[in-house]
Structure formats: C-alpha cells, structure tokens
Amino acid sequence: MPETIGEKDSSLALSRLSVSSSRFNTQGQISWTDLATTVFQVTVGILARTSAAGVDPYTIVVGQKLMGYFQMTALGRRQISSALQSLPLYKGIGKILSFGFGVNHIVHVMGNTEEGQMLLLLCASLAECYHPDHAAEVLVEMVRTSRAPESLQPSVMQWRDLLNVSMGILSTTTFPERVEKLVALYPAQLSTQYGNEDYDGRRSGGERTRIMQRGCATPESLATILHAIGKITRGETKSITISGNPNAGWIAAFAEWHFQLSVQIIHARSKSTLYQSPMCKNDFNIVILYEDGIDQEDSALDIANITYRVADVTAAISTKSRDSNTMTVVGRLDWNGALGATFGSDFARLMNMGSAFGGAIGCFSRMLRALRMGEDIVAPGYFNHLNFYSLLAFESCGRAFIANVVGWFPELSDIRNYMEGELKYDTETSLARYMNYITTLKVACQCSLCRHGQRDEDNYCMVTLLETVVKLSQLLSLVDNPTHLKPSRLGLDMFYFQHGTSKLSERNSSGDGRFPRRKDLEPLESAMYVSTYRIYDTLRLFTGRYFPPIDRAGALCGNGLCAYYSAFNRSGGGHISDRITITVGAIESHERAYRGMSDDFVDHTFDILEVSKIPPTATFDDMDIIIRETANELKIRFEFRDPARKSAKVYRSGPDDSIRSFVRKTRFLHCVPSSSEHKSTISDAHIRVQRPGYTCYELGDVNISILHASVVQQWLLIDALETEFLFGEECLDCGLAAAVSIAHHPRRGSRGNNERHEVWILKHVDT
C-alpha cells in the first residue's frame, strides 16, 4: 500500500514515515533499497506548501529517514515543540504582508511528526551557529556516511533550501547562548584573520575586516560525530571522547541541550576540567578534550577507542570562500556581558577608566540633544553633511539616550552616574569636555591607531571601542526587539571592525565643499552613526553574517531573522517612522517567503494642495499596497486615491523612499516661549490661505504651511516635497520663528529674486 503525504485533521501535514524493523537493521542503518522502491502520494496542497517554501519534498523525506538515527527524549520533544509554538507572526499593513512564521509555514507542517521535529532541530542547530553552506555540507556527509547511493542523495543546494526554512527556530532559545558559552571555554587565544571584505560583503581588494577565528570543522568529522551521538541516544554506545578545536563546543551544546546527555570538557594539556554538566560527576556520555592551537595537521578521523577528532578545514576555506570570515562556529551572547565577552581585556581596561568612558558617552548624548533641539553646536549647518539619523525618537538623545545605552548593555550601569553627570553642562562646554575625554583615552590606549593612525591587528582600540558603543546605541535606539533576540558575538565584532575601517577611510575625506572637514572635530564626527543601510546593519548585528544588499530595502531577511521598518506593522497603524523591528522568520506574502522587499518605481507628480485636502480621517486602510514579485525580492509601493473624489489623482509613494525623506527632511520643533526674538513673529505674519486643518502664513520671503495631518498625508507630503518639515505641538510663535530660521539656514543656499522659501509644520491627527 502506498505511503501518503496528505491532509490530516483538517491541517496539511507531512505524514510520518514508519520506522519499522523491515526498514532498519539492528545497527540502525537505513535501507536505501526499500526507500528507492517506496511509492508516495501527495496532495497538491502539500506540493504548493513546499513549493512556496522553496523546499524539495524528497529532501524532507530523506531527512526524516536520516533522523531515525536519533532517539529524542521527552524534554527534547517539549523544547522543540515550545520553540515552534512560540514562533511569532506580525501582520503588516494592507493585510497581504506579514513578518515571521505564518500559521501554514512548512516548519509547522513538519513539526507534526517526531522525525520532522528532529529534522528541524538538527537543521536549526546547524544553521544557527554555522554558515549555511557549511551546514549543508554536514547534512550531505551524514547521508553519504549512511551509505546512500549517489542517485538518492539530495544535493548541497537542496539541503541549503531546507536549512533556510529552519533558520530562526532556535534563535530565541537558550541553545545559541549555550553554544557560545562552551565554545568560549577553548583555552587558546583567539587568533585573527583578515579578509578583503568590503561593507557589502563583496571583494574590494583594499579594505580588511578582522574576524574571530575559531577554526572550522570539516563536514566529514561533524557528520561522523553526529552519527556517534545518535548511537548514544539509541543506547548502542555508552560514551565517546572527542578531541579538537572549539567546534567541539557546538557538539557538546547539541548533545546536552537536545538529548540531555552528560558532557565534560577538559583542557587536554593541563587535564583541568573546564566544564561539566550539572548533576553529573562521572561516567559522562561525552568527554571533550580541548587541544591547544587551532591548526590540526591530522585531518583524518581517529576512531580507535571510540575517540573522534574534530578535523579543521580553516585554511582551505580561507583561500576559497568569499565569506571566509563567517565560516566559524559562533553563538549568541546575553546582553548583560555582551561587550565584555566580545572585546575582553581591552573592554575591561576601558571600564577601569569609567570617568572618561562614561563622561564621553554623557557629553555625546548632551550634544545629540542640542542637535535635536536645532542648535548649531559648532557652526551653522556644519553637521548637516553627515545626514545622521532622525532625532525624533525619544531615546535618541539626553537622559533617555543614556537610559537606552544602559538598557541594551546593562554592564555599563556602573558608569551611568558619569554619563548623567555631563548633562548639566551647556553645549559648548560639553563639546570641549568630550574632546578632553577622547584625548585621555588615546593617551591610555597606546594602540597603533591612537599613536600612528594605523590599524592595530592585535588589540581593540579603546577610543574605537567607545565610538562603537555610541554608534551601536544610536542604531539600537531605533530598534524594536519584540522577541528579545540576543546579539551574535560575531555581529558585535563585525560592527567594531566596520567602524574601524570607515574611521580610517574618513580621515582622507575633506568634507562636502561648503563645510570642509575639521580635524579638531574628527572625534565627534567619528562617533555619529550615519549609515544609510541601517536595516542591513541591524540584521548583521543579530546574525553575524554578510548578505547581498538590496537597494532601497524596506525589509531584509537572512539566517532566519527579518529586519524591517516598524511602520509596516499593522498594530502601529502605519505611522511614518524610521524605527526598525528585528524578529525571527521571513517576509511573507500569500504564504510565500521572500528575502527582501524594496520600493517599486514611483513617479512623484503630486499636486500638493490636493494632498492637503485629503481628509484627516484617511488611514492606510484607504491605501492600496501594490506588490510586484521579482526573481529575488518583492517590489512594493503605496497608492492612495481620495475615496470621496472618485476622479481624483492617484498618489504613489515608496516606503523606503518616504522614510529616507522623513529622516532627511524632518526636524523636532522645540518651544522656547521666553526667547525674545520670537515675541513679534505672529504680528509680522499674515495669512495667505486658510481652511479647516490647514493654514498658510506669509512671513517675509517665507511661506509657512501648517497642516493637521493624517498619517497618509504625512507619507505623501514628506515624500513629494523637497523642503523641511517641523513636527510638534508647540506654540505658533515658536513654530513660525523656527520655520523662518530653517528657511534662511546656510545649507539651503540662496534663492532667486522672486523665489520664496517653503517650510511645512505638521501636527499629527489621530484617526
């Protein structure tokens, strides 16, 4: 009778492949002959589901057969079931977009069987900590060592596709933290290796990016050891010994977390115990010998006395792979201790200089507050060439910025008083004190970068570390992390060296012409986070991997995580914002997953006065979300037609384009009622146009439009107009004065004799 992959209990599920005595011999070997002659029936619904996920059904069948080597425990089943049940799904605006794992995602289908759960567990464990290309080769070797005929072996690409849909399942569990904890016990100092990777992860030939190098185990050795672990779970073997490099730490975490096997890790030379499983003092299932040095000359597997060697393949990968700097085993870090665990003794030195470290952060937050309030802290418009992030976020400056820094990195709470102590100073004093703190740290650091302006390959620079923390905090002030993801150690390391590389290149820049770069302000500029790839940076921080960039991306996925503009969240009402949400899962539309989403072509031919007439009750439910599928991504645009006027023009807007415009064009409106220069502003202005919700003032050579704007109006206006926008509910006097000040700002340049300046003040209307 044919076996069926079909529907069960009104849900689409891959039915269980029976593991009977006729299919396996007593040593647990797969009967590939029986599998080759088995007939399967499958519903079109299941084929559609696997096709949407980009997974080959045969690969799932082989994978589930392969999982017969392992015997799950009750706790292991509960853990994988809990992980699957907790996978999030966030509805996007327009009802056709979602982020995360949909209810009909293939992982939920596979999770209905024990073999499916075990397959997901193995794939997710490999993909969480290894580069997916390397993880796929491990699965290929597991099939090969099972003596499968070549014709029945899924390809590397087929396994890679299955790994892609399994990624992220374990990202919010304690498993990746356990891996990092055990891998970090390796006694040898971390060596470093430099690859020629540029910011986008492509070969550039000049820039060098330092990486953590823990060695990379050969797929053959990992596959053999995984088979050996399977024998222990089935009771065929009591214990094994593993010797080799830090990759053995991943094996220990896999065996302990998923199967509750007892583990002991020993330093091979000193015989000292580095770790042992709680509640077990002897008779360990797995004994790991950490050997000094990463390079392993003997790449063969020594099976005598049931001892396995984790062979190393680092040298081969380093010369052949574009992503060699991510071909290493890596886990996640708890936020409380992440900086110390990543940057080690150099970070400890920085913390020992708490007054300078904390004082510099406090001064910087004070200067961010000055910029947010529209102060020109150096010279009019000097910092505008930096095009730094929008400072509208509450956490972007001042005391709230400090709270945000300590919130993300609790280990900095010991120097919080030094940070907050700097907020009492005026802007000019804060700038001077910041420069003094930087000088103090440079003198104490004495690295090659501080002394000679050259990259130091052996140490982390204390000044660059400070700037990295400040830049990370600026980025994270814009990040929503609803699933409480923890950072990748490799991601933190990458962020530091990306900053170090850009810091060196910026020293050769002369500025933008109107505002030549000033050497005395270089330390201040260096700490400002000015990247236009913040979605890419967020994803890389949490994954520690490179991904192909997408131009004008509103969302990007990789390694089981998805970073996207929070404005897409339906629960947020589509409020325009440059905030970013990071979560596990992918972009989904019509139950199909995509790796990226970017703006479709948009023609900005808006009639501005017509836009101002859009009713304030208009919401994103009144907009059409137009999605076009391409080979690599989704193209998206918003279209709005006033429902009250059927013949009205259709307004089109691209999400990323609108948000970039929002960052570039908007400023915070600060009310200073005591300012004498604002007192006579209203008396000098006269009204040009007035209707409900909209007033246009004329003040000298400036037209100032004040609009009580809905979310839809904000998106369309900011996208279409090349002018500044002020946000706030402050008094009219201060609003008009601020608008005039902005209109006459040097960075706007001069106007013709008959040309008028235009500034808009937007006041939000809740719908």
Buried (B, 14 or more C-beta within 10 A) or exposed (E): EEBBBBEBEEEBBBBBBEBEEEBBEEEBEBBBEEBEEBEBEBEEEBEBBBBBBBBBBEBBBBBBBBBBBBBBBEEBBEBBEEBBEEBBBBBBBBEBBBBBBBEBBBBBBBBBBBBBBBBBBBBBBBBBBBBBBBBBBBBBBBBBEBEBEEEBBBEBEBBBBBBBBBBBBBBBBBBBBBBBBBBBBBBBEBBBBBBBBBBEBEEEEEBBBBBBBBBBBBBBBBBBBBBBBBBBBBEEBEBBBBBBBBBBBBBBBBBBBBBBBBBBBBBBEEEEEBBBBEEEEEEBBBBBBBBEEBEBEEEEBEEEEEBBBBBBBBEBBBEEBEBBBBBBBBBBBBBBEBBBBBBBEBBEBBBEBBEBBBBBBBBBBBBBBBBBBBEBBBEEBBBBBBBBBBBBBEBBBBBBBBBBBBBBBBBBEEBBEBBBBBBEBEBEEBBEBBBBBBBBBBEBBEBBBBEEEEBBEEBBBBBBBBBBBBBBBBBBBBBBBEBEBBBBBBBBBBBBBBBBBBBBEEEEEEEEEEBEBEEEBBBBBBBBBBBEBBBBBBBBBBBBBBBEBBEBBBBBBBBBBBBBBBBBBBEBBBBBBBBBBBBBBBBBBEBBBBBBBBBBEBEBEBEEEBBBBBBBEBBBEBBBBBBEEEEEBBBBBBEBBBEEEEEBBEBBBBBBBBBBBBBBBBBBBBBBEEEEEBEEBBEEBEEEEEEEBBBBBBBEBBBBBBBBBBBBBBBBBBBBBEBBBBBBEBBBBBBBBBBBBBBBBBBBEEEEEEEEBBBBBBBBBEB
